[in-house]
Amino acid sequence: MIADLSDDEIDQICDGLSQNAARVRYLRRMGLVVRQKPNGRPLVNRAHYDATMNGSARAEQRSSRAPAWSVAA
């Protein structure tokens, strides 16, 4: 497995963004740690991306459930 996301994967995640600076901002707003290659393209660690996205999915699942509290009568 490759340690970092490929340029194609970054392009798919940042669909519609053409400037590298915009891609970096977008990825950072997603909660990712983003480094930059010498040419300015974003560099994201695959394991960090997977962990962050799995955590976001779990948080969305928790928030979509009904509240878990009850009132004693």
HUBEL-V572431 format. One record per helix or strand of 3 or more residues. SS is the DSSP state (H for helix, E for strand). FROM is the first residue (numbers start at 1). TO is the last residue. Records with the same first field share a line. If there is no record, write none. Layout:
SS: FROM-TO, FROM-TO
This chain:
H: 7-13, 20-29, 46-64
